Amino acid sequence: MAFGSSSSSERYPSLEEGARSFQKKFEDMISSLTKRTLPLQRKAFECCVSCFDRHNDDHVKIADCMTRCHQQGEAIMRSLQRETEVLQSKLDSCQKVRPLSRNSSQLAFS
């Protein structure tokens, strides 16, 4: 193999392995958090059903009631979304850091 023709996966196998491992752990964490919200989602849907029982045929009151039922869950999901976006932004910043040269330990930002 000629100098300079090696792929990044050949030069940095542990970096790519680390990225895959991190991605898997991140996906597992998101899955776990989503599963933990299931009881809250169920409670919100049960609350929505009770809105029909409490407000009979008044569609405005039913709609308002249903909106209130989902407020807590929506707030939690917005918070999780913001935290995920912050993490993604930090990861994107890390990916922009690259070596200046093959023989240098200095870093440059693209």
Stockholm file with secondary structure:
# STOCKHOLM 1.0

chainA/1-110         MAFGSSSSSERYPSLEEGARSFQKKFEDMISSLTKRTLPLQRKAFECCVSCFDRHNDDHVKIADCMTRCHQQGEAIMRSLQRETEVLQSKLDSCQKVRPLSRNSSQLAFS
#=GR chainA/1-110 SS CCTTCCCHHHHCHHHHHHHHHHHHHHHHHHHHHHHHTHHHHHHHHHHHHHHHHHHTTCHHHHHHHHHHHHHHHHHHHHHHHHHHHHHHHHHHHHHTEEESSTTCCCEEEC
#=GC SS_cons         CCTTCCCHHHHCHHHHHHHHHHHHHHHHHHHHHHHHTHHHHHHHHHHHHHHHHHHTTCHHHHHHHHHHHHHHHHHHHHHHHHHHHHHHHHHHHHHTEEESSTTCCCEEEC
//
